Amino acid sequence: DNAVKYSDPPVEVRVVGRRDAKGRTTISVIDHGIGLEKTEARRVFGRFYRVESEAVRRRRGTGLGLYVAHVLTRALGGQLSLTSEGPGLGTTVHFTLGARAGQTPAQRGQEP
């Protein structure tokens, strides 16, 4: 939602998935939107936190989206991270889950 919400038309969002040698899966959502200062990258996962900028103020929001995504990702044993090269340069959000998260109980050697 944020990748589209914080991008001006024409909106272009890429979703890339990969699995590493340890079986961890990472999904990256890459946009060319408003971006943010590198110092804000960790702060955006805070509850009710919104970046202070004119570009953000023009868009509606509560500051809960990334917080909820972060909490749910951690509950699943994963990680959520965000990178941006700066204002106007877009943002990439990385969602990583361990090998076991994407397996069925049978694949993990457990009863279903």
DSSP file (Angstrom, degrees, kcal/mol; ACC not computed):
  #  RESIDUE AA STRUCTURE BP1 BP2  ACC     N-H-->O    O-->H-N    N-H-->O    O-->H-N    TCO  KAPPA ALPHA  PHI   PSI    X-CA   Y-CA   Z-CA
    1    1 A D    >>        0   0    0      0, 0.0     4,-3.0     0, 0.0     3,-0.5   0.000 360.0 360.0 360.0 -47.1    0.0    0.0    0.0
    2    2 A N  H 3>  +     0   0    0      1,-0.2     4,-2.7     2,-0.2     5,-0.0   0.854 360.0  62.6 -63.8 -34.4    2.7    2.5    0.9
    3    3 A A  H 34 S+     0   0    0      1,-0.2    -1,-0.2     2,-0.2    29,-0.2   0.878 116.1  31.3 -59.4 -37.4    4.7    1.8   -2.3
    4    4 A V  H X4 S+     0   0    0     -3,-0.5     3,-1.6     2,-0.1    -2,-0.2   0.890 117.7  55.4 -84.1 -44.8    1.7    3.2   -4.3
    5    5 A K  H 3< S+     0   0    0     -4,-3.0    -2,-0.2     1,-0.3    -3,-0.2   0.854 111.9  42.4 -58.2 -39.6    0.4    5.7   -1.7
    6    6 A Y  T 3< S+     0   0    0     -4,-2.7    28,-2.7    -5,-0.2     2,-0.4   0.033 100.2  87.7-102.5  26.9    3.7    7.5   -1.5
    7    7 A S    <   -     0   0    0     -3,-1.6    26,-0.1    26,-0.3     4,-0.1  -0.961  69.3-135.8-121.1 142.7    4.5    7.5   -5.2
    8    8 A D        -     0   0    0     -2,-0.4    24,-0.1    24,-0.3    -2,-0.1  -0.693  50.6 -51.2 -92.3 150.4    3.4   10.1   -7.7
    9    9 A P  S    S+     0   0    0      0, 0.0    -1,-0.1     0, 0.0     2,-0.1  -0.298 119.6  51.8 -60.8 147.5    2.0    9.1  -11.1
   10   10 A P  S    S-     0   0    0      0, 0.0     2,-0.4     0, 0.0    -2,-0.2   0.465  87.1-158.2 -75.7 133.1    3.1    7.3  -13.1
   11   11 A V        -     0   0    0     -4,-0.1     2,-0.4    -2,-0.1    -7,-0.1  -0.630  13.3-178.8 -83.3 130.3    3.5    4.7  -10.3
   12   12 A E        +     0   0    0     -2,-0.4    20,-0.8    -9,-0.2     2,-0.4  -0.981   4.1 172.7-130.9 120.7    6.0    2.0  -10.8
   13   13 A V  E     -A   31   0A   0     -2,-0.4     2,-0.4    18,-0.2    18,-0.2  -0.992  12.1-161.4-128.7 133.6    6.4   -0.7   -8.1
   14   14 A R  E     -A   30   0A   0     16,-2.8    16,-3.2    -2,-0.4     2,-0.5  -0.927   2.3-160.4-114.7 140.5    8.6   -3.9   -8.5
   15   15 A V  E     -A   29   0A   0     -2,-0.4     2,-0.4    14,-0.2    14,-0.2  -0.986  13.0-177.0-120.4 124.0    8.3   -7.0   -6.3
   16   16 A V  E     -A   28   0A   0     12,-2.6    12,-3.2    -2,-0.5     2,-0.4  -0.973   5.1-166.6-124.9 132.7   11.3   -9.3   -6.2
   17   17 A G  E     +A   27   0A   0     -2,-0.4     2,-0.3    10,-0.2    10,-0.2  -0.919  11.7 166.8-117.8 145.7   11.5  -12.6   -4.4
   18   18 A R  E     -A   26   0A   0      8,-2.0     8,-2.9    -2,-0.4     2,-0.4  -0.992  23.8-146.1-152.6 155.3   14.6  -14.7   -3.7
   19   19 A R  E     -A   25   0A   0     -2,-0.3     6,-0.2     6,-0.2     2,-0.1  -0.990  20.7-144.9-123.1 130.9   15.6  -17.6   -1.5
   20   20 A D    >   -     0   0    0      4,-2.3     3,-2.1    -2,-0.4    -2,-0.0  -0.264  35.7 -90.0 -88.7 179.2   19.1  -17.8   -0.1
   21   21 A A  T 3  S+     0   0    0      1,-0.3    -1,-0.1     2,-0.1    -2,-0.0   0.732 126.6  55.7 -62.0 -24.0   21.3  -20.9    0.5
   22   22 A K  T 3  S-     0   0    0      2,-0.1    77,-0.3     1,-0.0    -1,-0.3   0.424 120.3-107.8 -88.8   1.0   19.9  -21.3    4.0
   23   23 A G    <   +     0   0    0     -3,-2.1     2,-0.2     1,-0.3    -2,-0.1   0.506  69.3 146.2  87.2   4.7   16.3  -21.4    2.6
   24   24 A R        -     0   0    0     74,-0.1    -4,-2.3    77,-0.1     2,-0.5  -0.552  39.5-142.5 -75.1 140.0   15.3  -18.0    3.9
   25   25 A T  E     -AB  19  97A   0     72,-2.2    72,-2.5    -2,-0.2     2,-0.5  -0.893  15.0-169.7-106.6 131.1   12.9  -16.2    1.6
   26   26 A T  E     -AB  18  96A   0     -8,-2.9    -8,-2.0    -2,-0.5     2,-0.5  -0.983   5.3-166.7-121.5 128.5   13.1  -12.4    1.0
   27   27 A I  E     -AB  17  95A   0     68,-2.7    68,-2.7    -2,-0.5     2,-0.5  -0.962  10.2-164.2-109.4 126.9   10.4  -10.4   -0.7
   28   28 A S  E     -AB  16  94A   0    -12,-3.2   -12,-2.6    -2,-0.5     2,-0.6  -0.952   8.0-160.2-115.3 131.1   11.5   -6.9   -1.7
   29   29 A V  E     -AB  15  93A   0     64,-2.6    64,-2.3    -2,-0.5     2,-0.5  -0.954  15.4-169.4-110.1 117.4    9.0   -4.2   -2.7
   30   30 A I  E     +AB  14  92A   0    -16,-3.2   -16,-2.8    -2,-0.6     2,-0.3  -0.922   8.6 172.9-115.9 124.9   10.8   -1.4   -4.7
   31   31 A D  E     -AB  13  91A   0     60,-2.7    60,-0.5    -2,-0.5   -18,-0.2  -0.807  35.4-140.5-124.7 169.8    9.2    1.9   -5.5
   32   32 A H        +     0   0    0    -20,-0.8   -24,-0.3    -2,-0.3    58,-0.2  -0.218  63.7 124.4-117.9  39.2   10.3    5.2   -7.1
   33   33 A G  S    S-     0   0    0     58,-0.2    57,-1.3   -26,-0.1   -26,-0.3   0.314  79.9 -54.4 -84.7-150.0    8.3    7.3   -4.7
   34   34 A I        -     0   0    0    -28,-2.7    54,-4.2    55,-0.2    55,-0.3   0.663  69.2-164.9 -72.1 -18.0    9.0   10.1   -2.3
   35   35 A G        -     0   0    0     52,-0.3     2,-0.3   -29,-0.2    56,-0.2  -0.018   8.0-123.7  61.7-172.9   11.7    8.3   -0.4
   36   36 A L        -     0   0    0     54,-0.4    50,-0.3    50,-0.2    53,-0.1  -0.980  27.2 -74.8-162.5 165.5   13.0    9.4    3.0
   37   37 A E    >>  -     0   0    0     -2,-0.3     3,-1.8    49,-0.2     4,-0.5  -0.368  42.6-120.9 -64.5 145.1   16.2   10.4    4.9
   38   38 A K  G >4 S+     0   0    0      1,-0.3     3,-1.1     2,-0.2     4,-0.3   0.829 112.7  62.8 -57.7 -31.9   18.4    7.5    5.8
   39   39 A T  G 34 S+     0   0    0      1,-0.2     4,-0.4     2,-0.1    -1,-0.3   0.695  99.8  54.5 -67.8 -17.9   18.0    8.5    9.5
   40   40 A E  G <> S+     0   0    0     -3,-1.8     4,-1.7     1,-0.2    -1,-0.2   0.617  80.5  94.1 -87.9 -14.0   14.2    7.9    9.3
   41   41 A A  T << S+     0   0    0     -3,-1.1    -1,-0.2    -4,-0.5    -2,-0.1   0.826  93.6  33.6 -55.1 -41.0   14.6    4.3    8.0
   42   42 A R  T >4 S+     0   0    0     -4,-0.3     3,-1.2    -3,-0.3    -1,-0.3   0.795 112.7  61.8 -83.6 -29.0   14.3    2.6   11.4
   43   43 A R  G >4 S+     0   0    0     -4,-0.4     3,-2.1     1,-0.2    -2,-0.2   0.776  85.8  73.9 -70.0 -26.2   12.0    5.1   12.9
   44   44 A V  G 3< S+     0   0    0     -4,-1.7    -1,-0.2     1,-0.3    22,-0.2   0.640  86.3  65.5 -66.7 -11.8    9.1    4.4   10.4
   45   45 A F  G <  S+     0   0    0     -3,-1.2    -1,-0.3    -4,-0.1    -2,-0.1   0.449  80.5 108.2 -87.3   0.0    8.4    1.1   12.2
   46   46 A G  S X  S-     0   0    0     -3,-2.1     3,-1.7     1,-0.1    21,-0.3  -0.457  84.9 -92.0 -76.4 149.6    7.3    3.0   15.3
   47   47 A R  T 3  S-     0   0    0      1,-0.3    17,-0.2    -2,-0.1    -1,-0.1  -0.436 107.0  -3.2 -64.9 128.6    3.7    3.1   16.3
   48   48 A F  T 3  S+     0   0    0     15,-1.1     2,-0.4     1,-0.2    -1,-0.3   0.587  95.3 149.5  65.4  15.1    1.9    6.2   14.9
   49   49 A Y    <   +     0   0    0     -3,-1.7     2,-0.4    14,-0.9    -1,-0.2  -0.649  19.1 174.9 -83.7 130.7    5.2    7.5   13.4
   50   50 A R        -     0   0    0     -2,-0.4     2,-0.1    -3,-0.1     7,-0.0  -0.999  35.6-110.5-131.5 137.4    5.0    9.5   10.3
   51   51 A V        -     0   0    0     -2,-0.4     2,-1.1     1,-0.1     5,-0.1  -0.403  32.1-122.3 -63.1 137.5    7.9   11.2    8.6
   52   52 A E        +     0   0    0     -2,-0.1     2,-0.3     4,-0.1    -1,-0.1  -0.727  64.3 115.1 -87.3  98.4    7.6   15.0    8.8
   53   53 A S  S  > S-     0   0    0     -2,-1.1     4,-2.5     1,-0.1     3,-0.3  -0.980  73.0-115.2-156.9 157.6    7.6   16.3    5.3
   54   54 A E  H  > S+     0   0    0     -2,-0.3     4,-1.5     1,-0.2    -1,-0.1   0.893 115.7  57.3 -61.3 -40.4    5.3   18.2    3.0
   55   55 A A  H  4 S+     0   0    0      1,-0.2    -1,-0.2     2,-0.2     4,-0.1   0.853 111.1  42.8 -61.4 -35.3    5.1   15.1    0.7
   56   56 A V  H >4 S+     0   0    0     -3,-0.3     3,-1.9     1,-0.2    -1,-0.2   0.893 108.4  57.7 -77.6 -41.5    3.9   12.9    3.6
   57   57 A R  H 3< S+     0   0    0     -4,-2.5    -2,-0.2     1,-0.3    -1,-0.2   0.790  98.0  62.6 -61.2 -27.4    1.4   15.5    5.0
   58   58 A R  T 3< S+     0   0    0     -4,-1.5     2,-0.4    -5,-0.2    -1,-0.3   0.593  98.9  67.9 -73.3  -9.4   -0.4   15.6    1.6
   59   59 A R  S <  S-     0   0    0     -3,-1.9     2,-0.1    -4,-0.1   -53,-0.0  -0.892  86.1-119.3-115.7 142.3   -1.3   11.9    2.0
   60   60 A R        +     0   0    0     -2,-0.4     2,-0.3   -55,-0.1    -2,-0.1  -0.468  50.2 128.3 -77.4 148.9   -3.7   10.5    4.6
   61   61 A G        -     0   0    0     -2,-0.1   -11,-0.0    -4,-0.1    -2,-0.0  -0.899  51.6-137.1 172.9 162.1   -2.4    7.9    7.1
   62   62 A T        -     0   0    0     -2,-0.3    -1,-0.1   -13,-0.1   -12,-0.1   0.579  47.0-116.4-107.6 -15.7   -2.2    7.0   10.7
   63   63 A G  S    S+     0   0    0    -15,-0.1   -15,-1.1   -16,-0.1   -14,-0.9   0.706  89.7 103.5  82.8  20.2    1.4    5.8   11.0
   64   64 A L     >  +     0   0    0    -16,-0.2     4,-3.0   -17,-0.2     5,-0.3   0.660  51.3  82.4-106.4 -20.6    0.4    2.3   11.8
   65   65 A G  H  > S+     0   0    0      1,-0.2     4,-2.3     2,-0.2     5,-0.2   0.922  99.1  36.1 -55.5 -55.7    0.9    0.4    8.6
   66   66 A L  H  > S+     0   0    0    -22,-0.2     4,-2.3     2,-0.2    -1,-0.2   0.825 115.9  56.9 -70.3 -30.3    4.6   -0.3    8.9
   67   67 A Y  H  > S+     0   0    0    -21,-0.3     4,-2.5     2,-0.2    -2,-0.2   0.955 110.0  43.7 -62.1 -49.6    4.3   -0.8   12.6
   68   68 A V  H  X S+     0   0    0     -4,-3.0     4,-2.7     1,-0.2     5,-0.2   0.917 113.7  51.0 -63.3 -43.9    1.7   -3.5   12.2
   69   69 A A  H  X S+     0   0    0     -4,-2.3     4,-2.3    -5,-0.3    -1,-0.2   0.902 111.3  49.1 -59.5 -41.1    3.7   -5.1    9.4
   70   70 A H  H  X S+     0   0    0     -4,-2.3     4,-2.3     2,-0.2    -2,-0.2   0.926 111.8  47.5 -64.7 -46.2    6.8   -5.1   11.6
   71   71 A V  H  X S+     0   0    0     -4,-2.5     4,-2.2     1,-0.2    -2,-0.2   0.922 114.3  46.5 -62.7 -45.3    5.0   -6.7   14.5
   72   72 A L  H  X S+     0   0    0     -4,-2.7     4,-1.3     2,-0.2    -1,-0.2   0.896 111.3  51.7 -66.1 -39.7    3.4   -9.4   12.4
   73   73 A T  H  <>S+     0   0    0     -4,-2.3     5,-2.9    -5,-0.2     3,-0.4   0.925 111.0  47.6 -62.3 -44.5    6.7  -10.2   10.7
   74   74 A R  H ><5S+     0   0    0     -4,-2.3     3,-1.8     1,-0.2    -1,-0.2   0.890 107.0  57.1 -63.4 -39.1    8.5  -10.5   14.0
   75   75 A A  H 3<5S+     0   0    0     -4,-2.2    -1,-0.2     1,-0.3    -2,-0.2   0.806 106.5  50.4 -62.3 -28.4    5.7  -12.8   15.3
   76   76 A L  T 3<5S-     0   0    0     -4,-1.3    -1,-0.3    -3,-0.4    22,-0.3   0.365 124.4-105.6 -88.8   4.1    6.4  -15.1   12.3
   77   77 A G  T < 5S+     0   0    0     -3,-1.8    21,-0.3     1,-0.2    -3,-0.2   0.687  82.9 116.4  81.6  18.8   10.1  -15.2   13.2
   78   78 A G      < -     0   0    0     -5,-2.9     2,-0.3    -6,-0.2    19,-0.2  -0.349  58.2-119.2-109.3-170.5   11.0  -12.9   10.3
   79   79 A Q  E     -C   96   0A   0     17,-2.4    17,-2.9    -2,-0.1     2,-0.4  -0.967  11.5-161.5-132.7 147.7   12.5   -9.5    9.7
   80   80 A L  E     +C   95   0A   0     -2,-0.3     2,-0.3    15,-0.2    15,-0.2  -0.999  19.7 168.7-128.1 128.3   11.3   -6.3    8.0
   81   81 A S  E     -C   94   0A   0     13,-2.5    13,-2.8    -2,-0.4     2,-0.4  -0.930  17.3-153.9-138.3 163.4   13.7   -3.6    6.9
   82   82 A L  E     -C   93   0A   0     -2,-0.3     2,-0.3    11,-0.2    11,-0.2  -0.997   7.6-174.1-140.4 139.2   13.6   -0.5    4.8
   83   83 A T  E     +C   92   0A   0      9,-2.7     9,-2.8    -2,-0.4     2,-0.3  -0.982   6.2 170.6-132.7 148.2   16.2    1.4    2.8
   84   84 A S        -     0   0    0     -2,-0.3     7,-0.2     7,-0.2   -43,-0.1  -0.969  31.4-144.2-151.9 141.2   16.1    4.6    0.9
   85   85 A E  S    S-     0   0    0      5,-0.4   -47,-0.1     1,-0.3     6,-0.1   0.531  72.1 -73.7 -82.6  -6.0   18.8    6.7   -0.7
   86   86 A G  S >  S-     0   0    0      4,-0.5     3,-2.1   -50,-0.3    -1,-0.3  -0.724  76.4 -23.1 138.2 174.2   17.0    9.9    0.3
   87   87 A P  T 3  S+     0   0    0      0, 0.0   -52,-0.3     0, 0.0   -53,-0.1  -0.248 127.2  12.7 -55.2 133.7   14.1   12.1   -0.4
   88   88 A G  T 3  S+     0   0    0    -54,-4.2   -53,-0.2     1,-0.1   -54,-0.1   0.449 105.3  94.7  81.3   1.0   12.8   11.7   -4.0
   89   89 A L  S <  S-     0   0    0     -3,-2.1    -4,-0.3   -55,-0.3   -55,-0.2   0.231  86.1-117.1-112.4  13.4   14.8    8.5   -4.6
   90   90 A G        -     0   0    0    -57,-1.3    -4,-0.5   -58,-0.2    -5,-0.4  -0.064  23.5-103.2  80.5 177.0   12.3    5.8   -3.7
   91   91 A T  E     -B   31   0A   0    -60,-0.5   -60,-2.7   -56,-0.2     2,-0.4  -0.984  14.2-153.6-143.4 148.0   12.2    3.2   -1.0
   92   92 A T  E     -BC  30  83A   0     -9,-2.8    -9,-2.7    -2,-0.3     2,-0.5  -0.996   9.2-163.5-125.3 127.7   12.8   -0.6   -0.8
   93   93 A V  E     -BC  29  82A   0    -64,-2.3   -64,-2.6    -2,-0.4     2,-0.5  -0.944   6.9-158.5-110.3 129.0   11.1   -2.7    1.9
   94   94 A H  E     -BC  28  81A   0    -13,-2.8   -13,-2.5    -2,-0.5     2,-0.5  -0.925   6.5-170.4-111.5 129.0   12.6   -6.1    2.5
   95   95 A F  E     -BC  27  80A   0    -68,-2.7   -68,-2.7    -2,-0.5     2,-0.4  -0.978  11.4-175.2-119.0 115.9   10.5   -8.8    4.2
   96   96 A T  E     -BC  26  79A   0    -17,-2.9   -17,-2.4    -2,-0.5     2,-0.4  -0.949   7.6-176.5-121.2 132.4   12.4  -12.0    5.2
   97   97 A L  E     -B   25   0A   0    -72,-2.5   -72,-2.2    -2,-0.4   -19,-0.1  -0.951  30.3-108.6-122.6 146.1   11.2  -15.2    6.7
   98   98 A G    >>  -     0   0    0     -2,-0.4     3,-0.9   -22,-0.3     4,-0.7  -0.119  37.9 -98.0 -65.9 167.9   13.2  -18.2    7.8
   99   99 A A  G >4 S+     0   0    0    -77,-0.3     3,-0.7     1,-0.3     4,-0.2   0.861 121.0  53.8 -56.8 -40.4   13.3  -21.5    5.9
  100  100 A R  G >4 S+     0   0    0      1,-0.2     3,-1.3     2,-0.2    -1,-0.3   0.754  93.6  70.6 -71.4 -23.9   10.7  -23.1    8.1
  101  101 A A  G <4 S+     0   0    0     -3,-0.9    -1,-0.2     1,-0.3    -2,-0.2   0.836 101.6  44.2 -64.1 -32.5    8.1  -20.4    7.7
  102  102 A G  G << S+     0   0    0     -3,-0.7     2,-0.3    -4,-0.7    -1,-0.3   0.369  98.5  94.3 -94.0   5.5    7.4  -21.3    4.1
  103  103 A Q  S <  S-     0   0    0     -3,-1.3    -3,-0.0    -4,-0.2     0, 0.0  -0.673  73.5-121.4 -99.8 151.4    7.2  -25.1    4.7
  104  104 A T     >  -     0   0    0     -2,-0.3     4,-1.5     1,-0.1     3,-0.2  -0.423  36.2-103.5 -77.4 163.4    4.3  -27.3    5.4
  105  105 A P  T  4>S+     0   0    0      0, 0.0     5,-3.2     0, 0.0     4,-0.4   0.880 123.9  54.6 -55.7 -37.7    4.2  -29.3    8.6
  106  106 A A  T >45S+     0   0    0      1,-0.2     3,-1.0     3,-0.2     5,-0.0   0.891 105.8  51.6 -64.0 -39.2    5.1  -32.4    6.6
  107  107 A Q  T 345S+     0   0    0      1,-0.3    -1,-0.2    -3,-0.2    -4,-0.0   0.810 109.6  50.3 -66.8 -29.1    8.2  -30.7    5.1
  108  108 A R  T 3<5S-     0   0    0     -4,-1.5    -1,-0.3     2,-0.1    -2,-0.2   0.495 119.9-111.2 -85.3  -4.4    9.3  -29.7    8.7
  109  109 A G  T < 5S+     0   0    0     -3,-1.0     2,-0.3    -4,-0.4    -3,-0.2   0.748  77.8 125.1  80.6  23.9    8.8  -33.3    9.8
  110  110 A Q      < -     0   0    0     -5,-3.2    -1,-0.3    -6,-0.2    -2,-0.1  -0.756  69.4 -98.3-113.0 160.3    5.8  -32.5   12.0
  111  111 A E              0   0    0     -2,-0.3    -1,-0.0     1,-0.1    -3,-0.0  -0.526 360.0 360.0 -69.0 142.1    2.3  -33.9   12.2
  112  112 A P              0   0    0      0, 0.0    -1,-0.1     0, 0.0    -6,-0.0   0.507 360.0 360.0 -67.7 360.0   -0.1  -31.6   10.3
